[in-house]
Amino acid sequence: MEAMKSFFFYKPFLYLLLFLFAEKVLLIPAVRERFTVASGVDFDVHAIEGEEELSRKDQKQIWVFGTSRSVPFGRTPSVRDIQETPGLNQEQREQLERHRIYSFSLSASIPVVFLHHYLYLREKGYRPDLVWIEVSSFAFNENYSLRRSYIGEVSPDAFIMRHLDRYPPRFLKEWLTARLFVGSIFPPTVQDDSTRFMNKAFNPLAVTRTSMYRPVARTLRLEKDRSAEEFPDLSSDSNYRALLQRVYGEWLFSDYTADAMALDSLDYLIAELEKDGIPFVLWTPPVHQNFTRIEQESGVERPFTSIVNRLRKGDRRYVRISTDSMQCRLFTDESHLADVCYTELAAILIDSSK
């Protein structure tokens, strides 16, 4: 009888020990990849190819923080783009020639990653003359599908430990929880080899790199680039609508809830910029009207409007760009403006920063 009482007394502690043991086993990369939803992608957010380019003083520097919608600024506009893109006036060409744009954007990224990059670059002694910060609705959704990956797989642990006071408490709480309890951010599951391969192959971090080198060639229209009118009609094509709902509605906007951690992260970045006396522009990129419809049907419009209103408080510059105000109106897909349009987009953003 005494033995049974002792067993029941210690039973909760045994369960706790088993739980902690299982959690620590999940710290082993091979185990975490097979038995959780972690992608297994080895990504260093501070690995910047050609970082020495940031030491150049011959042009004013614009730093860009954002998602895949800001990635093209890493390659466009080139010198030939500035010279040959139609529709720009002479003042815009001269403005573009005086600036050099560096994009630290990552596909599917979230605002705390912007903060990782900025703090690292300033610690290295680099300083921009202007910063563009992308404000896209999905990046502020607490239930966005890749949010956990960017907290659990991208966070630079040693760097964060040295700069705890420069990160928002909400982020530190989630980051620390992710490190102590892997299962809290990567729910346990069993992945076979093919599933693991697909998760890694389709994770944007698997193909992403940050480079400061810029091409010199002209940016051309690609075969996949289409005008707004060339996309299917969302109202009359039910299969197309269902596809967009799966790709965008479920992946980006599922149970859309304003992410307090994302807002805090951007507030911390803006506070750093204001402390350093660096001007910045908050901007929302143009998307195809079909994407906007999916946003609206997913209940994004009202909470995202509140998010934008909070971010643009005071005299902060904010611009929401529509292709209605552009001469170049081509899209790679519903969510992305074509690269060939980014020279004009850069000119608009420089004008907006004045």
Secondary structure, 3 states (H helix, E strand, C coil): CHHHHHHHHHHHHHHHHHHHHHHHHCCCHHHHHHHECCCCCCCCCCCEECHHHHHCCCCEEEEEECCCCCHHHHCCCCHHHHHHCCCCCHHHHHHHHHEEEEECCCCCCCHHHHHHHHHHHHHCCCCCCEEEEECCHHHHECCCCCHHHHHHCCCCHHHHHHCHHHCCHHHHHHHHHHHHCHHHHCCECCCCHHHHHHHHHCCHHHCCCEECCCCCCCCCCCCCCEEHHHCCCCCCCHHHHHHHHHHHHHHHCCCCCECHHHHHHHHHHHHHHHHHCCCEEEEECCCCHHHHHHHHHCCCHHHHHHHHHHHCCCCCEEEECCHHHCCCCEEEECCEECHHHHHHHHHHHHHHCC
